[in-house]
Structure formats: C-alpha cells, structure tokens
Amino acid sequence: QVQLVESGGGLVQPGGSLRLSCVASGGEFSHYNMHWYRRAPGKQREMVATISVNGISANYADFVKGRFTISRDNAKNTAYLQMNSLKPEDTAVYYCSQNHYWGQGTQVTVGS
C-alpha cells in the first residue's frame, strides 16, 4: 500500500522560507511524476508544482513561479518543495500526490 507523508510545514513570517518534504513508501516512487497541491481556507485545491520521474522537468502554477522549487531524490523516495519569499496568500494545507495517492497534508501559515 502506497503511503505519502508530508512534513516541514509551520508558521513563517512574510518573506520567509520553508522546505516541505514528502516521503513515499510502498510503491514505485521513481516511476511516477510527483505533484504538490494546496488548499487554502475556503478555496478549492489547486496544483502548485509537478516534477517528472527523472527530476529534469518541472511545471509550476503562475502564482509560485520564481519563488517555489520542486525537486526529488529517487534514492530516498522523497520529494521536496522549497518555498521562498512566502506571502500571506500562500497560507494553506500542502499535499503531495503521486499516482492518485495523497498524503495527509502539512499546514503552512504565513503571517506575523
């Protein structure tokens, strides 16, 4: 059974940085693209970033381009989301997803 476990969320001031991690187990991690999504309070879930199986290609939502970086380490079955220049509107629960499986999410709160 595939499990995805996110970590690294927390409270950060505007302009700050956080690095989210997503550790996968029980599946063929290196065979599938990895995705990060988020759901802000009162809003629908939205895609944040996607990375290809070999980590060479990545796509980002316009609202995070130039600020967030997705990466992966297939040897560690782990994906990352480096988030810089955080804004209050980045406040959300962030989820990783792979092959229709989802993690439980990690809360990111940007505020003073």
GIPEZI-V588191 format. One record per residue. N is the residue number from 1. RES is the residue in one letter. SS is DSSP state (@ for helix, = for strand, . for the rest). PHI is phi in whole degrees, 0 to 359 (* if undefined). Layout:
# GIPEZI-V588191
n=N res=RES ss=SS phi=PHI
n=N res=RES ss=SS phi=PHI
This chain:
# GIPEZI-V588191
n=1 res=Q ss=. phi=*
n=2 res=V ss=. phi=283
n=3 res=Q ss== phi=231
n=4 res=L ss== phi=237
n=5 res=V ss== phi=233
n=6 res=E ss== phi=270
n=7 res=S ss== phi=204
n=8 res=G ss=. phi=105
n=9 res=G ss=. phi=289
n=10 res=G ss== phi=163
n=11 res=L ss== phi=260
n=12 res=V ss== phi=219
n=13 res=Q ss=. phi=283
n=14 res=P ss=. phi=306
n=15 res=G ss=. phi=90
n=16 res=G ss=. phi=277
n=17 res=S ss=. phi=228
n=18 res=L ss== phi=216
n=19 res=R ss== phi=236
n=20 res=L ss== phi=269
n=21 res=S ss== phi=237
n=22 res=C ss== phi=222
n=23 res=V ss== phi=260
n=24 res=A ss== phi=253
n=25 res=S ss== phi=213
n=26 res=G ss=. phi=84
n=27 res=G ss=. phi=216
n=28 res=E ss=. phi=266
n=29 res=F ss=@ phi=305
n=30 res=S ss=@ phi=283
n=31 res=H ss=@ phi=265
n=32 res=Y ss=. phi=229
n=33 res=N ss=. phi=301
n=34 res=M ss== phi=243
n=35 res=H ss== phi=227
n=36 res=W ss== phi=243
n=37 res=Y ss== phi=235
n=38 res=R ss== phi=213
n=39 res=R ss== phi=227
n=40 res=A ss=. phi=272
n=41 res=P ss=. phi=305
n=42 res=G ss=. phi=76
n=43 res=K ss=. phi=237
n=44 res=Q ss=. phi=281
n=45 res=R ss=. phi=297
n=46 res=E ss== phi=224
n=47 res=M ss== phi=287
n=48 res=V ss== phi=255
n=49 res=A ss== phi=200
n=50 res=T ss== phi=224
n=51 res=I ss== phi=230
n=52 res=S ss=. phi=287
n=53 res=V ss=. phi=299
n=54 res=N ss=. phi=264
n=55 res=G ss=. phi=81
n=56 res=I ss=. phi=278
n=57 res=S ss=. phi=250
n=58 res=A ss== phi=219
n=59 res=N ss== phi=230
n=60 res=Y ss== phi=227
n=61 res=A ss=. phi=293
n=62 res=D ss=. phi=302
n=63 res=F ss=. phi=285
n=64 res=V ss=. phi=239
n=65 res=K ss=. phi=302
n=66 res=G ss=. phi=85
n=67 res=R ss=. phi=244
n=68 res=F ss== phi=252
n=69 res=T ss== phi=225
n=70 res=I ss== phi=262
n=71 res=S ss== phi=209
n=72 res=R ss== phi=208
n=73 res=D ss== phi=232
n=74 res=N ss=@ phi=294
n=75 res=A ss=@ phi=293
n=76 res=K ss=@ phi=254
n=77 res=N ss=. phi=52
n=78 res=T ss== phi=226
n=79 res=A ss== phi=245
n=80 res=Y ss== phi=229
n=81 res=L ss== phi=225
n=82 res=Q ss== phi=274
n=83 res=M ss== phi=242
n=84 res=N ss=. phi=244
n=85 res=S ss=. phi=49
n=86 res=L ss=. phi=293
n=87 res=K ss=. phi=241
n=88 res=P ss=@ phi=305
n=89 res=E ss=@ phi=288
n=90 res=D ss=@ phi=277
n=91 res=T ss=. phi=300
n=92 res=A ss== phi=183
n=93 res=V ss== phi=270
n=94 res=Y ss== phi=256
n=95 res=Y ss== phi=237
n=96 res=C ss== phi=259
n=97 res=S ss== phi=212
n=98 res=Q ss== phi=208
n=99 res=N ss=. phi=49
n=100 res=H ss=. phi=73
n=101 res=Y ss== phi=261
n=102 res=W ss== phi=227
n=103 res=G ss=. phi=277
n=104 res=Q ss=. phi=275
n=105 res=G ss=. phi=96
n=106 res=T ss== phi=225
n=107 res=Q ss== phi=279
n=108 res=V ss== phi=242
n=109 res=T ss== phi=236
n=110 res=V ss== phi=249
n=111 res=G ss=. phi=185
n=112 res=S ss=. phi=266
